[in-house]
Amino acid sequence: MELWEYVEVLLRWGWVILLVTALCAAVAFGFIKLQTPRYTSLVEVSITPSRLQLELSQPVVNLLRNYVSSIQSEGMARRVIERLGLSGADAAVLRRQIEAEANEAEFRIRIEVTDRDPIFAQRVAQAVAQIFIEDAQAFALRQDPLDRLTATMLNGGAQAAGQTWPRKKLLAFAGVGGGLVLGLLIALALEWARVELVQTPQEVEQWLGLPVLGSIPALKQPRRPKWKRTIELRLTKVGKPRKS
């Protein structure tokens, strides 16, 4: 198709594109409204070895991975529940809210806690970091001073929780953008279906490879002369009873 043909398609089916885009955008905004907001608090812990040697890098990396597994364990969740006095809390549920990731290049551990309550998420993140640092310090005391690792909480502890779900801008963009693309596809499909219809005798001969012997013209209702319509209108007015 030439460029001008695409322009014609847009002019002919523009209302379809706008309608589909509006519907998809409405669905996206409705989905956003139905979602329960979730908040995530972040805390970072730095792991510093007593001596920086190349041969010690891999053991420290392996230890970081072990620390991550420990932080995300159900045992850690039970200890957090006990420390914060969360009576009735389920350790298995709380464990799924705690995520940890090791930054092996910088010897850091990133801890994130997600919950519907931003204050609760921050409290749990702070408690997880404190328990982890206490365990790391207790483990370091049993090691040779040259092999000890020091765990330090960065940025003053757990940060205030920020909303991480729903991602309003991303979902809104997906709704509008997806609706626009879907509308364009529907418009092209409608245009293709319109073009594929047989409209002239020449197109019939091209499709069937046979000559056209005859055609039935479309019936059109004959239009009455203007003077007849005027007389009928006047007669109608005369025939109406006058209001007293």
Secondary structure as the mmCIF struct_conf table of DSSP 4:
data_model
#
loop_
_struct_conf.conf_type_id
_struct_conf.id
_struct_conf.beg_label_comp_id
_struct_conf.beg_label_asym_id
_struct_conf.beg_label_seq_id
_struct_conf.end_label_comp_id
_struct_conf.end_label_asym_id
_struct_conf.end_label_seq_id
HELX_RH_AL_P HELX_RH_AL_P1 LEU A 3 LEU A 34
BEND BEND1 GLN A 35 GLN A 35
HELX_LH_PP_P HELX_LH_PP_P1 THR A 36 PRO A 37
STRN STRN1 ARG A 38 PRO A 49
BEND BEND2 SER A 50 ARG A 51
HELX_RH_3T_P HELX_RH_3T_P1 LEU A 54 LEU A 56
HELX_RH_AL_P HELX_RH_AL_P2 SER A 57 ILE A 71
TURN_TY1_P TURN_TY1_P1 GLN A 72 GLN A 72
BEND BEND3 SER A 73 SER A 73
HELX_RH_AL_P HELX_RH_AL_P3 GLU A 74 LEU A 84
TURN_TY1_P TURN_TY1_P2 GLY A 85 GLY A 85
TURN_TY1_P TURN_TY1_P3 SER A 87 GLY A 88
HELX_RH_AL_P HELX_RH_AL_P4 ALA A 91 GLN A 97
STRN STRN2 ILE A 98 ASN A 103
TURN_TY1_P TURN_TY1_P4 GLU A 104 PHE A 107
STRN STRN3 ARG A 108 ASP A 115
BEND BEND4 ARG A 116 ASP A 117
HELX_RH_AL_P HELX_RH_AL_P5 PRO A 118 LEU A 141
TURN_TY1_P TURN_TY1_P5 ARG A 142 ARG A 142
BEND BEND5 GLN A 143 GLN A 143
HELX_RH_3T_P HELX_RH_3T_P2 PRO A 145 ASP A 147
STRN STRN4 LEU A 149 MET A 153
TURN_TY1_P TURN_TY1_P6 ASN A 155 GLY A 156
BEND BEND6 GLY A 157 ALA A 158
HELX_LH_PP_P HELX_LH_PP_P2 GLN A 159 ALA A 161
STRN STRN5 GLY A 162 TRP A 165
BEND BEND7 PRO A 166 PRO A 166
HELX_RH_AL_P HELX_RH_AL_P6 LYS A 168 GLU A 196
BEND BEND8 LEU A 197 LEU A 197
BEND BEND9 THR A 200 THR A 200
HELX_RH_AL_P HELX_RH_AL_P7 PRO A 201 LEU A 208
BEND BEND10 LEU A 210 LEU A 210
HELX_LH_PP_P HELX_LH_PP_P3 PRO A 217 LEU A 219
HELX_LH_PP_P HELX_LH_PP_P4 GLN A 221 PRO A 225
HELX_RH_AL_P HELX_RH_AL_P8 LYS A 226 GLY A 239
BEND BEND11 LYS A 240 LYS A 240
HELX_LH_PP_P HELX_LH_PP_P5 PRO A 241 LYS A 243
#
